Amino acid sequence: MNVSTKTRYALRMLVDIAAYQSTGKVKIKDISERQDISQKYLEQIVTILSKCDLVRGERGPQGGYVLTRPASQITVAEVVTQIEGGFSPAPCIKNGFVDCDRKDRCTTLDMWMKIERAVHQIMSETTIQDLLDDANRKGIITISDGMPEYVI
């Protein structure tokens, strides 16, 4: 029931872009330094995020990335679905559907379905803006006068 590193880094990247895009396009190099994630890995991730229209990029010296819509309109569920293809606590459950020969006599199926629904609900109700606000509350990213700052 682990979320991949790629998904965790994609969420961190989106929060970083949300925090810093008010000052202009956000460069991979800057995200890499703030998040301590390799630029090459971020480039792979941003390709996926661009293809699914979560970020828009521009090349060149003035280039960088911005979110394609407000952070409050991008859910964690959407990101997880794009990167992971969905979330499942058990291999027999895929996006709410059961694919198992034992489904009519499985003693744990209902529990796995409840877990999947609960996790999906939490991820669907949590936005990139919620993650940014949480980081701000915890003092991880301090946003004052529209200028974010990571606190180390």
Long-range contacts (C-beta under 8 A, 24 or more apart in sequence): 1-89, 3-80, 3-84, 3-87, 4-83, 4-84, 6-41, 6-44, 6-45, 6-48, 6-83, 7-79, 7-80, 7-83, 7-84, 9-35, 9-37, 9-41, 9-42, 9-45, 10-45, 10-48, 10-49, 10-79, 10-83, 11-76, 11-79, 11-128, 11-131, 12-37, 13-37, 13-42, 13-45, 13-46, 13-49, 14-49, 14-54, 14-55, 14-67, 14-71, 14-74, 14-79, 14-128, 15-71, 15-128, 15-131, 15-132, 15-135, 15-141, 17-55, 17-65, 17-66, 17-67, 18-67, 18-71, 18-128, 18-129, 18-132, 19-132, 19-135, 19-141, 19-143, 19-148, 20-148, 21-65, 21-66, 21-67, 22-146, 22-147, 22-148, 23-146, 23-147, 24-64, 25-57, 25-58, 25-62, 25-63, 25-64, 25-65, 25-66, 26-64, 26-65, 26-66, 27-63, 27-64, 27-65, 28-64, 28-65, 34-150, 45-83, 48-82, 48-83, 49-82, 52-82, 54-78, 54-79, 54-82, 67-128, 70-129, 71-127, 71-128, 71-129, 71-132, 72-127, 72-128, 72-129, 72-130, 73-127, 74-127, 74-128, 74-129, 75-123, 75-124, 75-125, 75-126, 75-127, 75-128, 76-122, 76-123, 76-124, 76-126, 76-127, 76-128, 76-131, 77-120, 77-123, 77-124, 77-126, 79-128, 80-123, 87-116, 87-119, 87-120, 87-123, 88-116, 89-115, 89-116, 89-119, 90-116, 96-120
